[in-house]
Amino acid sequence: MNKYGKELRSYNFEIRSEHDEQHGDFITGVPIVFNVRTELFGWDEIIAPGALDKTDLRDVRFLVNHDTSMIPLARSRNNNANSTMQMTVEDDGMHIRVNLDTEGNSEARSLYSAVKRGDISGMSFMFRVDSDEWQDLESERPLRTITGISKVHEVSAVTWPAYEQTSIEARSDAKELESSASVLESARKAKADREAREALIATTLKKLEEAKNV
């Protein structure tokens, strides 16, 4: 069973609106970036290259501001050619191409316009962590490296993409803060348990060695 719940990450990374005769109106962007150190509530974080190697990408929606009550503007199903969202993993992260129905969907038309004008400039994603590594857990700013993402649930174009701590805290609710605190607490507890086991093993081995020498 996965030890982590759903998590959200945002990047003020370039998102572009484009048009061609074959695909019509579409947007492109990078919702997941590798090797970028970002500041979260209680720690710094890096998503390592390879974190998406075994990720479940079979059914991923494209939303605006993670609003799951709204109809998705696109969807990737098994990332096949017929999907309205295409995902590719490259050296710098996961790139997406979202085909928008700007003629039949007013919300898609509004998003396309907002991206084209630069009013929306970032992307975010909802995911589950499968594996991670921590450094400097005793410090005020531990470093978490995410080495495996088990599933990406959805990708969003977001109004407030920046990772700056003040912006995140200003718009986060108590539940989000509690969830973030539990991730760090879980990592620190795991480290303490591991050190306690190692100490017990070392003590036991020492006693056995002393008993042999009696």
N, C-alpha and C positions, 0 to 999 in steps of 0.2 A: 504494500500500500504506500502511495506517495506521501512523504512526510510534510510536504508543503501544499498550501492552498493556492488559489489563483492569485497572480500578482500582475500589476500594471507597470509598464515602463514607457516613457515618452522621450522623444528626441526632437530637438529643433534642427532637423535635418532637411535638406532640400526636397520639396514636393513640387512637381511641375504639372501644369495642364498642357496637353498637346492635342493635335488633331491631324488625322490623315484620311484619305478617301476610303481606305480599306476598313479601318477600325472606328472611324468617326471620332467622337470626343473621348479622351481618356486621360487619366492622370498616372504619374509614376512617382515612386518615392522609395525610401529605405526605412522601414519601420524598426528593423533590428540591426544594430551596428556592432561590430566586433572591436575589441581592443580600445574601447573608449572608456576612460575612467570617469564615472559619474557619481555625484554626491546625492545620497538618499537621506532618509530621516536620521539614521543612526550609524551609517557606515558608507564607505565608498564601494563601488561595484564595477566589475568588468565582465562582459560576456565574451568568453573565449572562442576563437575559431574552432570549429568542430562541435560547438554546442548544439547545432541543428542537425548533426549527422543522423540521429535516430529519432528525430522529432515526428510526432503524428501530425501530418498536415492534410489529412484526408478530407476535412470539412472545415473551412475557415471562412467566416463572414467579413465583409467590409462595412464598417459603420462610421458614424460621425460622433465624436466625443463619447464613445462606448455606450451609446444609447440603445440598449437592447430592446426597448419598447417600440422602436421604429423599424420599419421594413429595411432590411439590408440593401445597400446600393449596389452590391456585387457579392459574388460568392465563388470560392474555389472548391471544387469537388474533385478530389484525387488529382488536383492540379493538371487536369487534362485540357486539351485544346478547346473544348466547348465551354470551359469555365469562363465566367465574366471577370475573374481575377486570376492573374498568372503570377506565380512566385518562383523566383530563382535565387539560389544561394551563391554568392560570389565572395571574393576575397575580403571585402569590407563588411559584408553582412547580407541580409535578405532583402532583395529588391522585389517590388511588386509593380504590376501594371494593371490598372483597373479600368475596364471599359464601362463608361457611364451612358445610361439611357437618357440623354439630355432632352430628347424630343418627347418621350412619354412619361418622364418622371420629373416633376418640378423640383424635388429635393436634390436630385442628381444635377439638375441645371444650376441650382443655387450653389452647390458645392463647387462645381466646375468654375463658375464665375468667381467665387471667393478665392480659390486657389490661383486663378489667373491674375487676379488683382493683388495677390500677396496678402490678403486678409487672413488666410489660413496657411501656415508655413511649417507645420510639423506633423509627425505621425506617432502613433502609440500602439502597443499591442498587449493583449491579455494572454497569459501563459502559465504553465506549471513547470517548476524546476524539478529536474530528476536528480541532478548531482551538482555539488558545489564544493569549493575549498575556501577556507578562511585563513587570514593572516592577522596577526596583532590583535587578537580578540580582547586583550586586556587594555588596549589603548582606547582613546576617545573616538577614533575613527578607524575601526577595523576595515580590512579589505576583503570583500567577497568576490570570488571569481566563479561565475556560473559556467560549469563545464558541460552540462547536459540539460536540455529543455525537452520535457516529455511530450508536451502538447502546446500548440498555439490555437487558442479558441477564436480570437477575432483580431482584426487590425482596424484601427480608426485613424481618420484625419482628425486632428485635435486643434482646438482654439488656443489652448495653453500648453505648449509642448515642452517648455524649458525645464531643465532638471534643477535649476537653482533652488536651494533649500527654502529660501524665504517664500518663493512663489508657491512651492508645493505645500508648505505649512499653511499658507494663507487660505488655500482652497480645500484642504483635506478635512475630513470629519473624524470624529473620535474612533470610529470603527476602523478606518484606514490606518490611523496611528497605532492602534492596538495590534493590528495584524502585522505591521512592520516591526513593532517591538518584539512580538513573539518569534519572528524569524531569527533575530539576533539573540534572544534569550535561549532559543533552542540550540543554536550553534555553540554558545558559551557553556550550556549544560552538557552537551555532547563532549566538548573538550574536557570539562571537569571530570565526567564519568570515565573517559578514556585514561586520563592521568591517574585517577584513583585505581583503576584496574591495573595499570602498569606498576604503580607503587605496591599494590598487593602482591603481584607476581614477583617483584623484586624482593620484597620482604620474605615471601615464602621460600624463594630460592636461597636466600641468605641463611634462613633457619635450617634448611636441609643441608647446606654446606657445613654449617656449624655442627650439626648433629653428626655428620660423617667424621668430623675431626675430633669428636669427644672420645 
